[in-house]
Amino acid sequence: MKTKLKKLIQSLLKNLLGIQIYRVKKDVPEKEKPQLKMKYVHDPAYSYMIQPIYQEKLYLELAGVVDSFLSNDFFPNAADGNTTNIVRDFFDIYRGREKKDNTHGSGFHNSFWLYVIGRTLHPNLIVESGVWKGHSSWLLSQACPNANQYGFDISLNKLEYHDLNAQMFEQDWQSYIFPEFDPDKSLIFFDCHVNHAQRLIEAKAKGFKHILFDDNPPIHKIFSHVPGIPTAAMMVEDEGINTTEISWMWNGEKITKPIDPKEARQAKELIKAHYILPDVGGLTRYGGFAFLTYIQI
């Protein structure tokens, strides 16, 4: 009865007096949805098995991958402790890193192998061409605390690690003159997206032997990023290095890069060993595979 009377009064007011009555709803703010750490979901600092027995199972699986790779006997030195201990140490260090966000830099896969190679090779000298935020410099210093480290980048304005055991230079590495060093006890890491043929020739001229290249896909997979062209993989497989340019689509944009066939063939002759490091990003589901490659010249 009350409802009918209410509607009658509203109708009379509207039709006779032109008054419209609206029901005012209380403005209640929406409940804030919980924020997910989606940026870090594939990060062992945030996602891992709680039970130690299952963590250990993953460490042993990764140690098996490392042992298989090192069975090729690339390095003149044995690993610093057994590989399972190296894997455990890496996880402790990587989980405890102060700066978790290394977007556009080395992810889990690269970080794992940088640490393992550092612990295995025991270099006295480490050089990086392309340092970005400084994550890889920090990680290599954890693996090789007694090494002399040099980092080169044409711009250091993204550098976030400032308390590093490394000298940083805002320039290309090629023009720097290093003190005398032992090629067997040195390592250079190229993560600068520069022509790999050029970098190999430069490294040889300076006396380096052990080299790591990031972003080294074969020719049919260079669309996955914008690597230095030609890549070392292209040279080893002898594909795409006898032409003067190559094009692909990346993120909806056409990319065209020049190739110097003579330079590529010269660099190819320098390569004694070329191994794309086994994918541990997919194996662990922590991601980050980027065709990181060990090369010996």
Residue, then its C-alpha position, 0 to 999 in steps of 0.5 A: m500500500k505504501t509503495k502504491l501511494k508513493k508512486l501516486i504522489q510522485s506521478l502527481l508531482k511530476n505531471l501537475l507541478g513538473i517536479q521529478i524526484y530522483r533516488v540518490k544513491k550513496d557514492v560508495p568507492e569501489k573496493e580496491k582490488p589486490q595488486l598482483k606481482m605480475k612483473y615478478v611472477h617468473d622470479p625465484a625471489y617470489s615464486y618457488m617451492i616451499q619444501p626444501i626437498y623440492q627446491e633441492k630437486l630443481y638444483l640437482e636438475l640444473a646441476g645436471v644441465v651444467d655438468s653436461f655443458l661443461s663436459n665439453d671441456f672448454f675451460p682450462n680450470a675446474a669449477d669452483g666446488n661441485t656444480t650443485n653448490i654453485v647452483r645453490d649459491f646462485f639462487d641464494i644470491y639472485r633471490g637476495r639481490e637488492k634491485k629486482d627489476n632488470t627490465h630490458g636487461s639480463g633475466f634469469h637464464n642469462s643471470f644463471w649462466l653468467y654466474v656459472i661461467g664466472r665460477t667455472l672460468h675463474p677470470n682475473l679480468i672481466v670486460e662488459s660491452g653494454v652494462w644497462k643498469g649494472h645487474s650483470s656487473w654486480l652478478l659477475s662480481q659476486a661470482c668473481p670477487n677478485a677479478n678486475q672488472y671493466g664496464f663500457d656503455i655509450s650511455l651510463n644514465k640507466l646505471e642503478y648499481h653504483d657500489l660495484n667492484a668495476q670501473m665504468f666507462e661511458q664509451d665504446w670498449q674498442s678504444y680502451i687499452f687494457p693492461e697485459f692479461d692472460p687470455d685463458k684467465s679473461l672473459i668478455f661479455f658482449d650485450c651491446h647489440v653491435n655487429h658480432a663480426q666487428r666485435l669478434i675481430e676487435a676481441k681477437a685484436k685485443g687478445f681475448k679468447h673466452i667470449l659471451f654474446d647475448d642475443n645470438p639467434p640463428i638467421h631464421k629467429i632474428f625476428s625475436h629481437v634486434p640483435g647485432i647483425p650478422t650474429a655469430a650463429m649466422m656466421v657459424e651456420d654460413e647463412g645470410i652472410n653473403t648478402t649486403e643486407i637483411s630485413w625482418m619485422w619486429n613488433g610491427e616495424k620493418i628492420t633492415k640491417p647492413i652486412d659486410p660479407k668480407e668482414a663476416r667471413q673474416a670473423k667466421e674464421l676466428i671462431k673455434a667453439h660456438y655453443i648456445l647455452p642450454d635453456v634453463g629459463g624454460l626448464t625452471r619456468y623462470g624464463g629469460f632465454a635470449f640465445l646467450t652463447y659461449i664462443q672461443i676464438 
